[in-house]
Amino acid sequence: MTQLRQGVFGLALLFALGLLLRLNALERSAAEARIQRADEARSRNDAVLNDLRHTLHAEREAQARLREQYDQLTALAAQRKRLIEDLKRENTDLANWAGRPLPDLARRLHQHPALTGAAAYREWLSSRGEMHLERKPAAK
């Protein structure tokens, strides 16, 4: 019976060793799968990061162009303002015309409520209705 017992224990030991080797192989394959998923995620993250860097670079270039345009427009506006002031000094009729208040119609074009956002502006525009000229009868 001792040999039979030893044989059964030997088989049980071989079975346990086989099971241990199988579990070890399963753990190794699971670890390899986790590593592969992590590598894929890192690759995706790298691609997103590169896209974001390109977008940031393009937006900074666009900002620089807009700053240059703003500076040019500001200089042009200042130049035109100086020209208008020079013309006013040269021409008294122009100075008198420029000094008069705007007509009511033009003033109404510049009046609007405090707006917050594009949707509010769009709503205000669509609710205004048509602007009609105030017609005065011709002098006879």
Backbone as numpy.savetxt, mean C-alpha at the origin, in Angstrom:
# Nx Ny Nz CAx CAy CAz Cx Cy Cz
12.24 -77.36 29.20 11.43 -76.20 29.20 12.30 -74.95 29.20
13.43 -75.05 29.68 14.33 -73.93 29.73 14.73 -73.51 28.32
14.97 -74.47 27.47 15.31 -74.12 26.09 14.12 -73.49 25.38
12.96 -74.01 25.68 11.76 -73.42 25.08 11.56 -72.00 25.58
11.80 -71.82 26.88 11.69 -70.49 27.45 12.73 -69.56 26.83
13.94 -70.06 26.68 15.00 -69.25 26.08 14.66 -68.93 24.62
14.09 -69.86 23.92 13.69 -69.63 22.52 12.60 -68.57 22.44
11.62 -68.65 23.35 10.53 -67.66 23.36 11.09 -66.30 23.72
11.97 -66.25 24.73 12.58 -64.97 25.09 13.43 -64.44 23.95
14.12 -65.29 23.26 14.95 -64.88 22.11 14.08 -64.30 21.01
12.94 -64.99 20.73 12.02 -64.48 19.71 11.41 -63.14 20.15
11.07 -63.05 21.45 10.51 -61.80 21.95 11.54 -60.70 21.86
12.80 -61.01 22.15 13.87 -60.03 22.05 14.08 -59.61 20.60
14.06 -60.55 19.68 14.19 -60.22 18.25 13.01 -59.36 17.79
11.81 -59.71 18.26 10.62 -58.93 17.90 10.73 -57.50 18.45
11.19 -57.37 19.71 11.34 -56.05 20.32 12.40 -55.25 19.58
13.50 -55.91 19.20 14.57 -55.24 18.46 14.06 -54.79 17.09
13.31 -55.62 16.41 12.73 -55.26 15.11 11.77 -54.09 15.24
10.94 -54.14 16.31 10.00 -53.05 16.57 10.75 -51.76 16.86
11.82 -51.82 17.64 12.63 -50.65 17.95 13.27 -50.08 16.69
13.78 -50.94 15.84 14.37 -50.48 14.58 13.32 -49.83 13.68
12.13 -50.39 13.66 11.04 -49.82 12.84 10.62 -48.45 13.37
10.51 -48.32 14.70 10.16 -47.04 15.31 11.24 -45.99 15.03
12.49 -46.42 15.09 13.61 -45.52 14.80 13.54 -45.04 13.34
13.22 -45.94 12.43 13.10 -45.57 11.01 11.93 -44.61 10.80
10.82 -44.86 11.50 9.66 -43.96 11.39 9.98 -42.57 11.93
10.68 -42.51 13.06 11.08 -41.22 13.62 12.02 -40.48 12.66
12.95 -41.20 12.06 13.89 -40.59 11.11 13.15 -40.05 9.89
12.18 -40.81 9.38 11.44 -40.33 8.21 10.55 -39.14 8.57
9.98 -39.14 9.78 9.17 -38.00 10.22 10.05 -36.77 10.37
11.25 -36.94 10.92 12.17 -35.81 11.07 12.59 -35.29 9.69
12.84 -36.18 8.76 13.20 -35.76 7.40 12.05 -35.00 6.75
10.82 -35.45 6.99 9.65 -34.77 6.43 9.51 -33.38 7.04
9.75 -33.26 8.37 9.69 -31.94 9.02 10.77 -31.02 8.47
11.96 -31.55 8.25 13.05 -30.76 7.69 12.69 -30.31 6.28
12.11 -31.20 5.49 11.73 -30.84 4.12 10.65 -29.75 4.13
9.65 -29.89 5.01 8.61 -28.85 5.09 9.19 -27.52 5.55
10.13 -27.57 6.49 10.78 -26.34 6.96 11.58 -25.69 5.83
12.27 -26.51 5.03 13.02 -25.97 3.89 12.08 -25.33 2.86
10.95 -25.99 2.60 9.97 -25.43 1.66 9.40 -24.12 2.18
9.11 -24.08 3.48 8.58 -22.85 4.08 9.62 -21.73 4.01
10.88 -22.08 4.27 11.95 -21.09 4.18 12.09 -20.58 2.76
11.97 -21.46 1.79 12.05 -21.03 0.39 10.91 -20.09 0.03
9.70 -20.42 0.49 8.56 -19.53 0.25 8.77 -18.18 0.92
9.24 -18.21 2.15 9.49 -16.97 2.88 10.56 -16.13 2.20
11.60 -16.79 1.67 12.64 -16.07 0.94 12.07 -15.40 -0.31
11.18 -16.11 -1.01 10.57 -15.54 -2.22 9.70 -14.34 -1.86
8.92 -14.46 -0.78 8.08 -13.34 -0.35 8.95 -12.16 0.07
10.03 -12.45 0.79 10.95 -11.39 1.22 11.56 -10.68 0.02
11.96 -11.43 -0.99 12.53 -10.81 -2.19 11.49 -9.94 -2.89
10.25 -10.43 -2.97 9.17 -9.63 -3.58 8.96 -8.34 -2.80
8.96 -8.44 -1.48 8.77 -7.26 -0.65 9.92 -6.27 -0.81
11.14 -6.79 -0.94 12.29 -5.90 -1.16 12.17 -5.18 -2.48
11.77 -5.90 -3.53 11.59 -5.26 -4.84 10.49 -4.21 -4.79
9.39 -4.54 -4.11 8.29 -3.59 -3.99 8.73 -2.35 -3.22
9.46 -2.55 -2.13 9.95 -1.43 -1.33 10.87 -0.55 -2.17
11.76 -1.17 -2.92 12.68 -0.42 -3.78 11.91 0.40 -4.82
10.92 -0.22 -5.45 10.12 0.48 -6.45 9.34 1.63 -5.82
8.79 1.43 -4.63 8.04 2.48 -3.96 8.96 3.63 -3.54
10.17 3.32 -3.11 11.11 4.39 -2.76 11.51 5.19 -3.99
11.70 4.51 -5.12 12.01 5.23 -6.35 10.83 6.12 -6.76
9.61 5.60 -6.64 8.43 6.39 -6.98 8.31 7.59 -6.04
8.61 7.39 -4.76 8.57 8.49 -3.81 9.58 9.56 -4.19
10.77 9.14 -4.58 11.81 10.11 -4.97 11.35 10.90 -6.21
10.74 10.19 -7.17 10.23 10.90 -8.36 9.13 11.88 -7.98
8.23 11.47 -7.09 7.17 12.37 -6.65 7.73 13.59 -5.91
8.78 13.37 -5.09 9.41 14.50 -4.41 10.01 15.47 -5.42
10.66 14.93 -6.45 11.24 15.79 -7.49 10.14 16.57 -8.21
9.04 15.89 -8.56 7.94 16.57 -9.22 7.34 17.64 -8.32
7.21 17.33 -7.03 6.68 18.31 -6.09 7.58 19.54 -6.02
8.89 19.30 -5.94 9.82 20.42 -5.89 9.74 21.26 -7.17
9.64 20.59 -8.32 9.52 21.32 -9.58 8.23 22.13 -9.62
7.13 21.52 -9.21 5.85 22.22 -9.21 5.84 23.39 -8.23
6.47 23.21 -7.09 6.56 24.29 -6.11 7.36 25.45 -6.68
8.48 25.13 -7.33 9.29 26.18 -7.94 8.51 26.88 -9.05
7.78 26.13 -9.86 6.98 26.71 -10.93 5.87 27.61 -10.37
5.22 27.16 -9.30 4.17 27.97 -8.67 4.75 29.27 -8.13
5.91 29.19 -7.49 6.54 30.40 -6.96 6.92 31.35 -8.10
7.41 30.78 -9.19 7.78 31.59 -10.36 6.54 32.28 -10.93
5.45 31.55 -11.04 4.21 32.14 -11.56 3.66 33.21 -10.62
3.77 32.96 -9.32 3.31 33.95 -8.35 4.12 35.24 -8.49
5.45 35.10 -8.64 6.29 36.30 -8.85 5.91 37.01 -10.13
5.60 36.25 -11.20 5.20 36.86 -12.47 3.90 37.63 -12.31
2.95 37.05 -11.60 1.66 37.72 -11.38 1.88 39.00 -10.58
2.70 38.93 -9.55 2.97 40.13 -8.75 3.66 41.19 -9.60
4.59 40.78 -10.46 5.26 41.74 -11.35 4.25 42.36 -12.30
3.36 41.54 -12.86 2.35 42.07 -13.78 1.39 43.02 -13.07
1.04 42.69 -11.81 0.16 43.58 -11.06 0.82 44.94 -10.85
2.11 44.92 -10.56 2.81 46.19 -10.36 2.88 47.00 -11.65
2.97 46.30 -12.78 3.09 46.98 -14.07 1.75 47.49 -14.59
0.68 46.76 -14.31 -0.60 47.06 -14.91 -1.64 47.31 -13.81
-2.10 48.55 -13.70 -3.05 48.88 -12.63 -4.41 48.23 -12.87
-4.82 48.09 -14.15 -6.10 47.42 -14.43 -6.07 45.97 -13.94
-4.97 45.29 -14.20 -4.83 43.90 -13.74 -4.81 43.85 -12.22
-4.14 44.80 -11.59 -4.10 44.83 -10.12 -5.50 45.05 -9.56
-6.29 45.93 -10.17 -7.65 46.16 -9.70 -8.52 44.92 -9.90
-8.36 44.26 -11.05 -9.14 43.04 -11.32 -8.77 41.95 -10.33
-7.46 41.78 -10.07 -7.01 40.72 -9.16 -7.41 41.01 -7.73
-7.62 42.29 -7.39 -7.98 42.64 -6.02 -9.45 42.49 -5.71
-10.27 42.32 -6.73 -11.71 42.18 -6.50 -12.03 40.80 -5.92
-13.10 40.71 -5.12 -13.48 39.38 -4.60 -14.02 38.50 -5.72
-13.96 37.21 -5.49 -14.48 36.26 -6.47 -15.98 36.38 -6.57
-16.55 36.10 -7.74 -18.01 36.08 -7.86 -18.59 34.96 -6.98
-19.88 35.11 -6.67 -20.55 34.14 -5.80 -20.43 32.72 -6.33
-20.58 32.55 -7.64 -20.52 31.21 -8.23 -19.15 30.58 -7.99
-18.10 31.35 -8.18 -16.75 30.81 -7.96 -16.52 30.51 -6.49
-17.03 31.35 -5.60 -16.87 31.09 -4.17 -17.60 29.82 -3.74
-18.78 29.60 -4.32 -19.52 28.37 -3.98 -18.78 27.12 -4.44
-18.00 27.23 -5.50 -17.22 26.07 -5.96 -16.18 25.66 -4.93
-15.72 26.62 -4.16 -14.67 26.33 -3.17 -15.24 25.97 -1.81
-16.56 26.05 -1.62 -17.15 25.73 -0.34 -17.55 24.25 -0.30
-17.14 23.59 0.75 -17.55 22.20 0.95 -17.41 21.86 2.43
-18.16 20.88 2.88 -18.06 20.49 4.29 -16.74 19.76 4.55
-16.43 19.58 5.80 -15.24 18.81 6.17 -15.46 17.36 5.74
-14.57 16.87 4.90 -14.72 15.52 4.35 -13.61 14.63 4.90
-13.98 13.39 5.19 -12.98 12.43 5.65 -13.04 11.21 4.76
-12.13 11.13 3.84 -12.04 9.94 2.99 -12.68 10.13 1.63
-12.31 9.22 0.75 -12.77 9.27 -0.64 -14.27 9.00 -0.74
-14.78 8.11 0.09 -16.21 7.78 0.02 -17.06 9.00 0.39
-16.64 9.74 1.40 -17.38 10.94 1.81 -17.32 11.99 0.71
-16.17 12.12 0.06 -16.04 13.09 -1.03 -16.94 12.70 -2.20
-16.96 11.42 -2.54 -17.81 10.94 -3.64 -19.28 11.18 -3.32
-19.68 10.91 -2.07 -21.06 11.14 -1.66 -21.41 12.62 -1.75
-20.50 13.49 -1.30 -20.74 14.93 -1.36 -20.87 15.39 -2.80
-20.01 14.87 -3.69 -20.09 15.26 -5.10 -21.41 14.84 -5.72
-21.85 13.63 -5.43 -23.07 13.13 -6.07 -24.33 13.78 -5.48
-24.24 14.34 -4.28 -25.43 14.93 -3.67 -25.54 16.43 -3.95
-24.58 17.00 -4.62 -24.57 18.45 -4.81 -25.57 18.91 -5.84
-25.82 18.14 -6.83 -26.71 18.58 -7.90 -25.94 19.47 -8.89
-26.68 20.04 -9.80 -26.04 20.85 -10.83 -25.81 22.27 -10.34
-24.78 22.89 -10.85 -24.51 24.30 -10.58 -25.14 25.10 -11.72
-25.92 26.09 -11.40 -26.54 26.92 -12.42 -25.95 28.31 -12.36
-25.75 28.86 -13.51 -25.26 30.23 -13.59 -26.37 31.18 -13.19
-25.99 32.21 -12.45 -26.96 33.23 -12.12 -26.94 34.22 -13.28
-27.99 34.20 -14.03 -28.05 35.07 -15.22 -28.70 36.41 -14.84
-28.02 37.44 -15.23 -28.56 38.78 -15.01 -29.09 39.28 -16.33
-30.17 40.00 -16.30 -30.69 40.53 -17.55 -29.71 41.52 -18.15
-29.62 41.49 -19.45 -28.66 42.38 -20.14 -29.12 43.82 -20.00
-28.15 44.67 -19.78 -28.43 46.11 -19.63 -28.82 46.68 -20.98
-29.86 47.53 -21.03 -30.31 48.08 -22.31 -29.95 49.51 -22.44
